[in-house]
Amino acid sequence: MKKFEKNFLLLCDHALVDQHNKVSLIGIFDELHLLNFPGALLKMVLVGNFDIIDSGIQEVEIRVELINDKEKAIVLNIPPVKMKVMRQGDRNAKLNFILDIGNLNFPEPGKYTFNIKK
């Protein structure tokens, strides 16, 4: 049985969740441009939203990795984060997460991919 369904995973400059659980994103981007390598990005925010399909799940543990696609090397490995699943009625629960990332070093130009492990 499928337990999670990814609705979106985005990078932006700033994000917040209001009292009605609505996510607001500012400055969405899908490319980085650094002048020199190795180089660093001072700040970015990774925002994700998932449907929790399995009604038995009460808590979720999520891990985030950033992989250098050329060398398959892990550039960033965030320790696991546990989050409680909040349900409203009979609908599938939604899980939002906002991860502020600062001073992220990029060793070389190329493609990098965020992996979300549940």
C-alpha positions as CSV (number, residue, x, y, z in Angstrom):
1,M,0.0,0.0,0.0
2,K,1.2,3.5,-0.9
3,K,1.8,5.5,2.3
4,F,2.9,8.9,0.9
5,E,2.3,10.9,-2.2
6,K,4.5,13.9,-3.0
7,N,2.6,17.0,-4.0
8,F,5.6,19.3,-4.4
9,L,9.2,19.8,-3.5
10,L,10.5,23.4,-4.2
11,L,13.4,25.6,-3.5
12,C,12.8,29.3,-2.6
13,D,14.2,32.3,-0.8
14,H,11.6,32.3,2.0
15,A,8.6,30.2,3.1
16,L,6.0,30.2,5.9
17,V,2.9,28.3,7.0
18,D,-0.1,30.3,8.3
19,Q,-2.6,29.4,11.0
20,H,-4.8,27.6,8.3
21,N,-1.9,25.4,7.3
22,K,-1.4,27.3,3.9
23,V,2.1,27.5,2.7
24,S,3.4,30.8,1.3
25,L,6.6,30.8,-0.8
26,I,8.7,33.8,-1.9
27,G,11.3,33.6,-4.6
28,I,10.9,30.1,-6.1
29,F,13.9,29.0,-8.1
30,D,15.2,25.9,-9.9
31,E,18.7,27.0,-10.8
32,L,21.7,28.4,-8.9
33,H,24.4,30.5,-10.4
34,L,27.6,30.9,-8.5
35,L,30.6,33.0,-9.7
36,N,33.3,30.6,-8.4
37,F,33.7,27.0,-7.5
38,P,34.0,25.8,-4.9
39,G,31.2,28.2,-3.9
40,A,28.5,28.6,-1.3
41,L,24.9,29.7,-1.3
42,L,24.2,31.7,1.8
43,K,20.5,30.8,2.2
44,M,17.8,28.7,0.6
45,V,14.6,27.0,1.8
46,L,13.5,23.6,0.7
47,V,9.7,23.2,1.0
48,G,7.8,20.0,0.6
49,N,4.2,18.9,0.8
50,F,3.0,15.3,1.0
51,D,-0.4,13.5,1.2
52,I,-0.3,10.9,4.0
53,I,-2.5,8.1,2.5
54,D,-2.1,5.5,5.2
55,S,-4.5,6.5,8.0
56,G,-2.5,4.5,10.6
57,I,0.5,6.8,10.3
58,Q,0.7,9.1,13.3
59,E,4.3,10.3,13.0
60,V,6.7,10.6,10.0
61,E,10.5,10.7,10.0
62,I,12.0,12.5,7.0
63,R,15.7,12.6,5.9
64,V,17.0,15.0,3.3
65,E,20.1,14.5,1.2
66,L,21.7,16.7,-1.5
67,I,23.5,14.6,-4.1
68,N,26.1,15.7,-6.6
69,D,24.8,13.8,-9.7
70,K,28.2,13.6,-11.4
71,E,30.0,11.8,-8.6
72,K,27.0,10.5,-6.7
73,A,28.5,12.1,-3.6
74,I,26.4,13.4,-0.7
75,V,27.0,17.1,-0.4
76,L,24.4,17.6,2.4
77,N,22.9,15.1,4.8
78,I,20.3,16.4,7.2
79,P,19.7,14.3,10.3
80,P,16.3,12.7,10.4
81,V,13.4,15.0,11.5
82,K,10.3,13.6,13.2
83,M,7.0,15.2,12.6
84,K,3.5,14.5,13.9
85,V,0.7,13.9,11.4
86,M,-2.3,16.1,12.0
87,R,-5.6,14.8,10.6
88,Q,-8.8,16.6,9.9
89,G,-11.9,14.4,9.4
90,D,-11.8,11.5,6.9
91,R,-9.5,13.2,4.3
92,N,-5.9,12.2,3.8
93,A,-3.6,14.1,6.1
94,K,-1.2,16.7,4.5
95,L,2.3,17.1,5.7
96,N,4.2,20.3,5.1
97,F,7.8,20.8,5.8
98,I,10.1,23.8,5.5
99,L,13.8,23.4,5.8
100,D,16.1,26.5,6.0
101,I,19.5,25.7,4.6
102,G,22.4,28.1,5.1
103,N,26.0,28.3,3.9
104,L,25.6,25.3,1.5
105,N,28.9,24.6,-0.3
106,F,28.9,23.4,-3.9
107,P,32.3,21.8,-4.7
108,E,31.9,22.1,-8.5
109,P,29.5,23.1,-11.2
110,G,26.9,20.5,-12.3
111,K,23.6,19.0,-11.4
112,Y,22.6,18.4,-7.8
113,T,19.5,16.5,-6.6
114,F,17.6,16.6,-3.3
115,N,16.5,13.2,-2.1
116,I,13.7,12.9,0.4
117,K,13.7,9.7,2.4
118,K,10.7,8.7,4.4
